[in-house]
């Protein structure tokens, strides 16, 4: 009966389709978990019905009735999803316990009837559906399955992973965000720590290992993301910041930056490496999601923070201006000064000057308030002053040049700051006397 209803749920006649999905809704309500073996078939019928198709016009059915199909389909979808619980994540080869009551044993056998491979196949195909709502529903299904039955899902993760990575290029932000949630769950799931995968040879030679809270799929995710950006530069420009920022919310920001920095060390495309470092650096300096990471780098109080700086520095060297900005962030002003001395040997392009222009704008932003205040202590921050003058000398006489010049003109005179107290008093007294 379920197979018949599933077939008619895909009918081109709206009345037949509505009748079929309504029957399915009642069957699920009455049958409960015994309907799980038919999950893949029901999903095949229901998932395409979750979005209103404007191109499909049927004179026998109006828009209001079409919306009824959508609402009933949503009910069927949600009811079916609730039938799968954490209790289902048992070994499929586990034999029933003879001491177990017959009712519990029958229930366990029913659970084993969930044909997960066919469900995964249906979800993978519908993740490419042209309907946004259908794709979102598929991602909710995958996330739900990973939360409830992670051990079983990891037996099929290799089949899903490439499709999930491609979905990061989806034009809808909501789909990309939901996809990132799924990939983050896969990367951090404890069930994934019992699995191993083959990594590329050039990665094996690096000190890239899953952080304590992650599994090996975190490394694969970061590698796949880097490869995706390398093959689709437009995605990096349009969505790169959005993807990295959301990942820093879902996972640990330091783990993400450390891993990406280690992977970049073996990048052969120097232009792409410079581009991705520029993107990562801008996110690091401007994103509110990385506030804590910036604070750790700013002071370098612990050995772990210093290790993070060294890790980032090695990859940041792909981009000269990003390296200087990292030195400013970490208050390594002498090294920034030394680097700027070397800039005379570099080819000065429009892109290079644009990056310096952006750095000047960042120096004027709230992020570098501490740096500007340090200019008051002229005696102990001459390397900082020299670095800023170095940036000034590199810039043509543009708005950025005038902005930085005006900032440097605000620095107090060193001779006045070291003037003896009695001399300053005499000058002030003389000035006041002249006013009367």
Secondary structure, DSSP 4 states (H G I P E B T S, - for coil): -HHHHHHHTT-SSHHHHHHHHHHHHHHHHHHGGGGGGGHHHHHHHHGGGGS--TT---TTS-HHHHHHHHHHHHHHHHHHHHT--GGG-S-TTPPPPTTS-HHHHHHHHHHTT--HHHHHHHHHHHTT-S-HHHHHHHHHHHHHHHHH-HHHHTTSHHHHHHHHHHGGG-S-HHHHHHHHHHHHHHHH-GGGGG---PPPHHHHTTT----TT--HHHHHHHHHHHHHHHH-HHHHHHHHHHHHHHHHHHS-HHHHHHHHHHHHTT---HHHHHHHHHHHHHHHHH-GGGHHHHHHHHH--SHHHHHHHHHHHHHHTTSHHHHHHHHHHTT-HHHHHHHHHHGGGS---HHHHHHHHHHHHHHTSGGGHHHHHHTT-TTT-HHHHHHHHHHHHHS-SSHHHHHHHHHHHTSPPHHHHTS-HHHHHHHHHHHHHHT-
